Amino acid sequence: MRIALAPGSGRGTAAAAVVDERAVLPGRGAYLCRDPQSRLPEPACLAQATRGGAFGRALRARVTLDPKLVESVSR
């Protein structure tokens, strides 16, 4: 599952990191393990990436995660 910066986000604030389903958003991407059955990120992978600040390092930006992404895993 590819995560990328939302177009136009981050001007003066943290950029929004969103799921890039079709892998077409420009720029760097970060990748998460995806559960093959639910097509959502594996909760353990998401937890590890958010704890360690992996998204910010991979995308080379200060980021906030799309709430829909976090919500989809916590259900």
Backbone as a chain_set.jsonl record, in Angstrom:
{"seq": "MRIALAPGSGRGTAAAAVVDERAVLPGRGAYLCRDPQSRLPEPACLAQATRGGAFGRALRARVTLDPKLVESVSR", "coords": {"N": [[0.852, -1.158, 0.0], [0.713, 2.111, -0.986], [1.705, 5.188, 0.396], [1.437, 8.645, 0.146], [2.212, 12.18, -0.15], [-0.483, 14.444, 0.074], [-1.651, 16.315, -2.693], [-0.845, 19.747, -2.761], [-0.798, 20.061, -0.007], [0.696, 20.98, 3.14], [1.858, 23.515, 3.077], [3.472, 25.533, 5.016], [2.536, 24.146, 7.202], [2.201, 20.859, 8.68], [2.33, 18.292, 6.247], [-0.268, 16.433, 4.633], [-0.464, 12.99, 4.76], [-1.603, 10.542, 2.637], [-3.463, 7.661, 1.456], [-2.426, 6.278, -1.558], [-3.995, 4.867, -3.756], [-3.937, 4.211, -6.544], [-1.335, 4.651, -7.133], [-0.389, 7.074, -8.298], [0.107, 9.634, -7.407], [2.299, 12.428, -7.304], [5.817, 12.563, -6.446], [7.688, 11.379, -3.562], [7.111, 8.167, -2.047], [5.784, 6.169, 0.607], [5.677, 2.871, 1.875], [3.386, 0.423, 3.054], [2.674, -2.704, 4.691], [0.091, -4.709, 3.401], [-2.979, -6.161, 4.275], [-3.926, -9.033, 2.669], [-6.564, -9.942, 2.427], [-8.421, -8.005, 3.439], [-7.5, -5.725, 2.242], [-6.601, -3.528, 3.57], [-4.188, -1.654, 5.514], [-1.906, -3.611, 7.457], [-2.471, -3.727, 10.891], [-0.295, -3.918, 12.73], [1.93, -3.139, 11.203], [1.264, -0.477, 10.545], [1.157, 0.635, 13.119], [3.827, 0.34, 13.97], [5.152, 1.932, 12.067], [4.08, 4.49, 12.559], [4.805, 4.939, 15.215], [7.594, 5.047, 15.082], [8.12, 7.227, 13.46], [8.395, 6.823, 10.747], [7.017, 7.577, 8.401], [7.453, 10.344, 8.05], [10.243, 10.357, 7.678], [10.516, 8.762, 5.345], [9.009, 10.208, 3.478], [10.241, 12.576, 3.589], [9.335, 14.898, 4.925], [7.408, 16.867, 7.272], [4.706, 15.241, 8.529], [1.144, 14.546, 8.733], [-1.061, 11.917, 9.371], [-3.659, 10.7, 7.246], [-6.821, 10.78, 8.636], [-8.736, 8.852, 7.912], [-7.252, 6.651, 7.171], [-6.034, 5.767, 9.588], [-8.357, 5.304, 11.064], [-9.533, 3.241, 9.586], [-7.999, 1.037, 10.21], [-8.298, 0.765, 12.928], [-10.795, -0.275, 13.325]], "CA": [[0.0, 0.0, 0.0], [1.541, 3.315, -1.099], [1.304, 6.4, 1.095], [2.117, 9.791, -0.458], [1.714, 13.468, 0.323], [-1.632, 14.945, -0.666], [-1.282, 17.48, -3.488], [-1.178, 21.052, -2.202], [-0.771, 20.112, 1.45], [1.976, 21.198, 3.776], [2.39, 24.857, 2.96], [3.553, 26.166, 6.323], [2.107, 23.215, 8.248], [2.513, 19.461, 8.353], [1.674, 17.803, 5.045], [-1.171, 15.3, 4.855], [-0.089, 11.73, 4.114], [-2.833, 9.842, 2.27], [-3.3, 6.423, 0.688], [-2.371, 6.487, -2.997], [-4.479, 3.571, -4.256], [-3.523, 3.935, -7.925], [0.103, 4.954, -7.222], [-0.211, 8.114, -9.306], [0.453, 10.923, -6.826], [3.708, 12.73, -7.553], [6.726, 12.638, -5.316], [8.126, 10.192, -2.845], [6.066, 7.353, -1.444], [6.128, 5.241, 1.684], [4.889, 1.66, 1.644], [2.954, -0.358, 4.211], [2.178, -4.058, 4.449], [-1.367, -4.714, 3.231], [-3.651, -7.435, 4.522], [-4.431, -9.444, 1.363], [-8.012, -10.181, 2.407], [-9.21, -6.79, 3.657], [-6.893, -4.664, 1.442], [-6.254, -2.436, 4.476], [-2.856, -1.903, 6.065], [-1.853, -4.459, 8.634], [-2.379, -2.853, 12.072], [1.044, -3.933, 13.332], [2.818, -2.331, 10.35], [0.901, 0.926, 10.719], [1.567, 1.044, 14.468], [5.284, 0.45, 13.997], [5.558, 3.078, 11.241], [3.706, 5.753, 13.204], [5.61, 5.074, 16.434], [8.982, 5.356, 14.776], [8.254, 8.386, 12.583], [8.85, 6.344, 9.437], [6.399, 8.31, 7.288], [8.175, 11.602, 7.882], [11.562, 10.067, 7.098], [10.375, 8.257, 3.978], [8.466, 11.248, 2.608], [11.098, 13.75, 3.777], [8.468, 16.024, 5.266], [6.648, 16.724, 8.507], [3.423, 14.762, 8.015], [0.043, 14.045, 9.556], [-1.73, 10.832, 8.649], [-5.065, 10.828, 6.892], [-7.617, 10.123, 9.675], [-9.434, 7.69, 7.359], [-6.313, 5.524, 7.208], [-5.928, 5.302, 10.97], [-9.687, 4.813, 11.439], [-9.813, 1.976, 8.899], [-7.263, -0.018, 10.869], [-8.746, 0.608, 14.308], [-12.13, -0.885, 13.391]], "C": [[0.902, 1.226, 0.0], [0.891, 4.479, -0.359], [2.109, 7.538, 0.48], [1.552, 11.071, 0.136], [0.556, 13.915, -0.557], [-1.201, 16.18, -1.457], [-1.732, 18.77, -2.798], [-1.135, 21.133, -0.693], [0.623, 20.473, 1.932], [2.566, 22.58, 3.634], [2.348, 25.543, 4.326], [3.128, 25.289, 7.482], [2.558, 21.811, 7.86], [1.705, 19.037, 7.132], [0.802, 16.599, 5.387], [-0.688, 14.091, 4.066], [-1.359, 10.922, 3.89], [-2.498, 8.554, 1.519], [-3.377, 6.769, -0.795], [-2.718, 5.166, -3.674], [-3.948, 3.231, -5.645], [-2.049, 4.215, -8.171], [0.386, 5.991, -8.301], [0.156, 9.477, -8.719], [1.942, 11.182, -7.03], [4.535, 12.693, -6.271], [7.044, 11.291, -4.706], [6.928, 9.437, -2.281], [6.633, 6.504, -0.323], [5.2, 4.043, 1.52], [4.613, 0.929, 2.945], [2.557, -1.756, 3.767], [0.653, -3.986, 4.345], [-1.894, -6.105, 3.526], [-4.281, -7.869, 3.206], [-5.943, -9.638, 1.309], [-8.814, -8.895, 2.536], [-8.726, -5.616, 2.812], [-6.638, -3.395, 2.253], [-4.846, -2.691, 4.998], [-2.932, -2.81, 7.288], [-1.658, -3.556, 9.855], [-0.994, -2.803, 12.693], [2.025, -3.083, 12.518], [2.538, -0.845, 10.53], [1.359, 1.434, 12.081], [3.075, 1.248, 14.541], [5.745, 1.68, 13.218], [5.229, 4.405, 11.91], [4.516, 5.988, 14.465], [7.01, 5.576, 16.127], [9.187, 6.565, 13.881], [8.702, 8.03, 11.168], [8.253, 7.13, 8.277], [7.137, 9.61, 7.018], [9.541, 11.397, 7.244], [11.439, 9.645, 5.634], [9.913, 9.347, 3.013], [9.275, 12.543, 2.67], [10.286, 15.014, 4.015], [7.871, 15.794, 6.648], [5.223, 16.383, 8.081], [2.411, 14.503, 9.125], [-0.639, 12.971, 8.724], [-3.183, 11.165, 8.38], [-5.884, 10.1, 7.961], [-8.356, 8.883, 9.185], [-8.547, 6.449, 7.389], [-6.232, 4.933, 8.602], [-7.238, 4.686, 11.407], [-9.961, 3.454, 10.814], [-9.128, 0.805, 9.598], [-7.789, -0.272, 12.282], [-10.121, -0.015, 14.428], [-12.06, -2.327, 13.728]], "O": [[1.756, 1.373, 0.874], [-0.311, 4.718, -0.475], [3.323, 7.421, 0.31], [0.54, 11.05, 0.838], [0.605, 13.782, -1.779], [-0.458, 17.011, -0.936], [-2.86, 18.866, -2.314], [-1.416, 22.195, -0.138], [1.607, 20.291, 1.215], [3.705, 22.792, 4.05], [1.312, 26.066, 4.736], [3.341, 25.654, 8.638], [3.214, 21.613, 6.837], [0.531, 19.385, 7.005], [1.099, 15.845, 6.313], [-0.523, 14.161, 2.848], [-2.104, 10.648, 4.831], [-1.389, 8.386, 1.013], [-4.29, 7.471, -1.229], [-1.83, 4.435, -4.113], [-3.553, 2.093, -5.898], [-1.561, 4.04, -9.288], [1.289, 5.814, -9.119], [0.486, 10.393, -9.472], [2.754, 10.26, -6.938], [4.003, 12.781, -5.164], [6.722, 10.232, -5.244], [5.862, 10.014, -2.066], [7.817, 6.169, -0.314], [4.063, 4.192, 1.073], [5.474, 0.826, 3.818], [2.156, -1.971, 2.623], [0.006, -3.279, 5.119], [-1.327, -7.104, 3.084], [-5.107, -7.134, 2.665], [-6.54, -9.508, 0.24], [-9.793, -8.709, 1.814], [-9.438, -4.622, 2.668], [-6.478, -2.314, 1.687], [-4.358, -3.819, 4.934], [-3.9, -2.775, 8.049], [-0.768, -2.705, 9.852], [-0.562, -1.741, 13.14], [2.861, -2.385, 13.092], [3.465, -0.045, 10.653], [1.89, 2.54, 12.186], [3.541, 2.231, 15.117], [6.64, 2.395, 13.669], [6.018, 5.347, 11.835], [4.882, 7.126, 14.757], [7.542, 6.432, 16.834], [10.328, 6.902, 13.567], [9.316, 8.845, 10.48], [8.923, 7.329, 7.264], [7.414, 9.936, 5.864], [9.951, 12.168, 6.376], [12.186, 10.127, 4.784], [10.367, 9.405, 1.87], [9.03, 13.481, 1.911], [10.517, 16.052, 3.395], [7.831, 14.664, 7.135], [4.597, 17.151, 7.351], [2.765, 14.276, 10.282], [-0.776, 13.111, 7.508], [-3.847, 11.823, 9.18], [-5.665, 8.908, 8.179], [-8.582, 7.956, 9.962], [-9.027, 5.337, 7.605], [-6.351, 3.72, 8.771], [-7.238, 3.642, 12.06], [-10.566, 2.595, 11.456], [-9.644, -0.312, 9.571], [-7.731, -1.398, 12.774], [-10.578, -0.263, 15.544], [-13.093, -2.989, 13.824]]}, "num_chains": 1, "name": "protein.A"}
